[in-house]
Amino acid sequence: MQQQVVKFDPQAQHSMSRIQYASPNVVGVHYRVGKRIGEGSFGVIYEGTNLLNNQPVAIKFEPRKSDAPQLRDEYRTYKILSGLVGVPTVYYFGQEGLHNVLCMDLLGKSLEDLFDFCDRKFTPKTVCMLAKNMIARVRSVHERYLIYRDIKPDNFLVGRPYTKNANVVHLIDFGMAKYYWDIKKNQHIPYRERKSLSGTARYMSINTHLGREQSRRDDLEALGHVFMYFLRGQLPWQGLKAATNKQKYERIGEKKQTTPVKDLCDGYPEEFAVYLSYARKLAFEQTPDYDYLIGLFDNALHNAGEEDDGQYDWLVRMSNRNSSRTINSGNRPAEGYQTPRASAQLPPHSSGQNLSTMAASPSGIADHPGHTTPSHGGHAKLVSNPMSPNRPPFGSTPDMADGGVATQPSTGYNGAPKRGFFTKLSDFLTCRSCCN
């Protein structure tokens, strides 16, 4: 009988040794856990590294005994949306000790972070370019028979700096996504009323405030509110006071209904008023004309003598700062300039925190009642932007002040991580949960 010859590959052995033994803080066999970059009502988000290719990832942890576990549903939703431009890729979902773990693309800053960076005002040019991208992202989700149900600036992130996707606007945190199309019956879901609020009160549609079942029209109306938030710096219904959250949400809804679109959009390109009026007039089951809506903002750019050149306000500001610093002190980065590592964020995470694809779990395919997480960044959410200097405490909702409502088996792990990391993680999650 011929003896089998096994060749020794020292490089392969070294690689395997490095994956399993180089770091005690490893999940999913080859994802090393790094620094914490975000947190939310669901759990904690860490920056990590894929030890096979040294690529950065976002790693989300959630207690397995959570009252409303979301990461598995989020993982499934990302798989449904796999391959879409502007939707982060997920690499691993499994259980590690007492936690569910999700590994996904690490992205850059959220639009809310960049809005802060630009002193909370975007130029009409930047908002028009963003509007085209954001409508395209939502359109892609709708084409997979899902509605998003929590449109907010925290959940739109740009790519990591110095990557090919640095200027691509991504959509993350699908914790509240839901099917609007019954695939088995091949028909639209039925219209219903007396539904619980789902989303973030500052941006949600008027119909959502009225307790009506959401559909594609509601995602688009919420986008219109975000566009005006970017242009104005603040919406008329922000800062309203009330004795209870329920009363606050009612006041916000009333203010939206009594604020004419013309007044809300006064002083800005007329296309913004046309867009919002169109979205509010859509019927419950009607398929929006996405090309028409994107074309509105092409027209607005053309009428202003501008073009969609990708020069967003934050890039212009960063370039000016760099130029000033270079002139005054040589070739050093301008103050506030972020390296890819420093600016990395979760995939959605944000408040879903900027998880860079920190996306919170899309418990979406189920019809949640609506979270009351103040910031609801992770839908049930992650903290709005883990990188935001003013982000709310763990488990809080960034928009609470404005009535934010948020309302495969493991691949296995043989590395036996030291007990310290997961023990500390458990203590952290338990402590946070006690404080909520």
N, C-alpha and C positions, 0 to 999 in steps of 0.2 A: 504493500500500500504506500502510495507516494505521500511523503510528509509535506504538509502545507507550510510554506514559508511566509512569515509575517514580517513585513518591513517596518523598521522603527523610524518614526518621523518625529524628531525632537521638537520641531516647530509646532506640530499639531499637539504634542503632549504639553508643551509650554502654554499653548493657547487654552487647552482644556483646564490646565492647572490654574491659569490666571482667572478663568471664568468662575471656577468653583471655589477657589481658595484665596484669591487675591483680596477680596473684601467680604467681611461678614454680612454686610448690608446689601444682599443680592436677592432679587425676586425674579420669578419666572425664568430661573436658570441663568440668564445672562443680562439682567438689567440691574445695574448698580444704583442704589439710592444715594442722592446727593443732598444738597441743602433744601430746606423747606422754602417754598416760594408762594404758597397760598393756603387758604383754609376756608371752610364754609360749613354750612349746617350739615353737609353730608360727611365731612371728614377733613383730610389733610392732603395737600398736593406738594410733591417734591420734584425738583429737577433731578434727572437721572441720566445714565449713559448706557447705551447698548454696547456691551463689551465685545460683541462680534465685529462691529464696524466703527466703534467709537462715536456713533452719532448721538446727539442729545435727545432726550425724550422727557415727557412729563409723566409722572407716576402718581396716580390717585389712590388713596387709601380710604376705606370705609369699614366701620365695624360690621362684622357679619351679623351681629345681633341688633343692628339698627332697626328702629321702628318702621322705617320705610326705605329699605335698601334699593339703591338705584343703579349701581355700576353695571350690573348684568344687563339691565334694560338699555342702559346707555351704550354698552358694547354692541348689543344687537342692532340698535338704531344706526350706529356708525357703520355697521356692516351693510345695512340696507342702503346707506348713502355712499358706500364705497365707490371711489373712482371719480366723484364729482369735484370739479374745480372749487377750491376754497373750503373744502370740508376736510378736517384733519384725518389722518390715517391712524387706526388703532392697531397695535401689535400684539397685545396680550391681555387676557383677562383670566384671573384665577384666584385661588384662595391661598393666603400665606398666614398660617397661624390663625389668629382671631380676626383677620381682616380680608376683605375683598380688595383686589388690586387691579387697576387698569393702567396700561402703558400706552401712550399715544404720542403723536407729534408734539414737539415743543414749539410754540409760536412766539410772536413778539408782543408788542403792547396792544392794549385794547383801544378802541376809538375813544372811550371815556378818558383813558390816560392821556392820549394825544390831545384831546380836547382841553384837558387841564394844562398840558404843556404849552398850548397856544392861547393861554389866558381865557379859556372858555368862550371862544368865538372862532368860527371858521368862516372863511370868505365864501361867497356864493360859488366861485369856481370849484373850490374843494368840495363843497356840499353836493354840487352837481356830479362831480366825478365819483364821489362816494355813493350817491343815490343810484347811479347806474350799476355799480358793483353790488350794492346791497340788494337791489331788486333782482339782479341775476342770481345771487345766492339763494334768495327765497324762492325764486322761480324753480330752481333746480330741486329744492326740497319738495315743492308742490308736485313736481313731475314724478316724484317717487311716492305720490299719494299721501304725503304727510303735511300737516300744518305745524308751524313752529310754536306759536302761542306764547312766546315771551321775548318779543323784539325789544332790544335795549342796547345802548352803545357798548355796555360792558361785554356783550356776547359777540361782538364783531372785533376780530383781531387781525393785525397785519402779520406778515411773516417775520421770521427772525432776520435781523440785520445781516447784510453780506451774503444772503442766500438768494437763489433765483426767484423765490417767492416772497421776497422782502416787501414788495409793493402790492401783493395780492391780499384783498380783504377776505378773511375767513369767517365762517359762522361756526360757533361752538356751543356747547352746553345744551344738549337736546333733552333735558330732563322733563320738559313738559310737552314734547312733541306728541302728536296723535294722528292716527289715520282719519282722513276726511272722506275716504272712499272705502266702501265695503267691498273688498275684493271677491268674497264668496258670492255675494248677490250682484256684483258688478253694478253698483249704484252708489250715489252720494249718500252719506249718513243723513238721517232725518233731522229736520229743524226741531229744536226743543227750546223751551224757556225755563226759567227758574234754575239756571245753572250756577254753580259756585264760581267765583271769580278765579281766573287762571291767568297769570302774567304779572306784569308790573304796572301798577295803577297809573303812573305818570304817562305811560305811552300807550296803554291798551285802548282798543276801539270803544266807541260809544255803545255799540251793541253788546260788548262784553260787560260793560258797567250795568247794562239793563238785564243781565242774566240770560242772554241769548246764546245758543250754541255757536261756537266759533267755526269759521270756514276760511277759505283763502282770502276773502275780502278783509278779514280782521288783521291778518299779518300785514297786508299792504297799508291799511289805515294807520297801524302802529308805526310803520316806517315813515309815513308822512309826518307824524308827530315828532319822530326823532330828527327828521330833516329840519323842522322848524326850531327844535331845541338847539341844533347846531348853529343855525343862523342867528337866532335871537339871544342865545345864551341862557335863556330861561323861558319856561312856558307859563301862561297866565294862571294855570291851576297848581303851580308849585307853591309850597309854603302855606297851604290852607290848614287851619287849625280845627280840631274837633275833639270831643270828649273821648271818643272811641275810634278804633281803626275803621270799623264798619261805617260810622258816620263820616269819617274823613274820605273814604272811598266814594261815598254817595255825593259828597260835596265836590269832589274832583269830577265825577261824572256829570253833575249838574253844570259845572263851569264849562266843561267841554261842549255840552249841548247849547249853552247860551252864548258861546263865543263864536261869532260868524267867521267862516273860513276867510272871508275877505279881510276882516280885521286881524286875524291871526297872521296872515301872510302879507299884510300891508308893508310896502317899502322894499319888497324882495321880488325877484323875477316872477312874473305871473304864472309860470309853469308850475310853481310849487302849489299855488291855489288850485290850479287845474287838476294836478295830481290828487290832492286831498279830496276835492269834490268828487272826482271820478271814483276813488276808493270807497267813499261813503255811500255812493249811489249803487254800488254793485249789489246784485241779488245774492241770496244765501248760497245757491249752487252755481252761480255764474262763473265761468272761466275767465279770468282777467286777461286783457290784451297787454301782455308784458312788453312786447315790442313797442307798442304805442307809448307805454309809460317810460321806457328807457329813452325813446326818441324825444320825449318832452325835454329831457335834460341835455340831450345833444343840441336841441334847438336853443335852449337857454344859454349854453356855452357859445354857440354860433352867434347869437344875438348880442352877446357881450364882447364879441371879438376874441374869445378864448378858444382853446382846444383842449381835448383830453390828453394831456401830455404826461400825466402821472406825477406832476410836480405839486404834491399836496403841501398844505401850509406848514406842517411840521418839518418836512424836508427842506423847504425854503428857509425856515427859521434856523434849522440845524446848520445848513450851509452857511448862512450869514454869521452864525456864531463861530463856526470853524474858521471862516475867512478872517474875522476880527481877531481871533486868538492867534492865528498864524502870523498876521501882520504884527501883532504886539509882542508875541513871545515865541515865534518859531513854529515848527510843525507839531504842536501839541494839540490834542483833542480839545474842543471847546468845553467849557464847564457844562455839565448836564448831558454831555454826549454819552451814549450808552454803547458799550461793547456788546457783541452778541450775547455773551454770558450774562452781563449785567442786565440786559434788557429782556432776557428770556422770560417768558411768562407761560402760564399754563395754557393749555389749549383752550379753555375757555375759560376758564375760569374764572372766571371770574366770577364775580359775583355772580358769579360765576366766575369769578376770578379769572383772570387772565390766565388761563391755564395754558395758554398758548394752545393748546388744544386741550385745554384743560377741561374741556367740556364736562359739565356735570352730567349726571346720569340721565339719559333720556328715558325716564320712566315713562316716557311718552307714549308708548304705544298703548298705554292704558289711560283711561280718562281720569286723571286726578281731579280732586275737588279744587285744587288751587292752594298754593302754599301761602303761609302767612309769614314766610321768612322775610324779614325786613328787606334785605337787599335782594334776596333771591338772585343771587348771581349764580348759583349753581343749581338752580332749580331745585329747589329744595336745596338750593343752589349753592354754588360755590360762592365764596365771597366775591363780591364784584370784581375788583381787580386786585389780584394779589400784589401787583406792583404799585398800586395807587397809594400815594402817601396818606390819603385821607380815607382809606378803605375802612368799612365798618368792622366791628369785632366779629369773631368767629360766630357763625350761626345767625348773624344779623343780616338784614336786607338793606342794600344801599339806598333803596328808594323808600324806605319805611317812612322817612320824614315826609315824603310826598305821597304816601299811601302805596308803597310798593307791595305788591302781593306776589307771593311766589307760590304763592300758595305753596360647552366644551370643557369642558372639563379643563382643569389646570394642566399645564404642560408638565407639572411636577417640579420639585425642587430638592436637590440632593445635597445642597451645600450646608445645611444645618447652621443658619446664621446664629451669631451670638445672641443670647437672650436679651441683652441690654437694649438693642435698638427697638425691637418689637414691644418690649416691656414699657419702654419710655413712650412709644407711640400709643400704647393702650392707656397709659396713665394720662397722656395728653388729651386723648379723645374723651376719656371718662370725665376728666376735669372740666373740659369744655361743655360736655353734655350736662353736667351738674349746674353749670352757670347759666344755661339757656332757659 
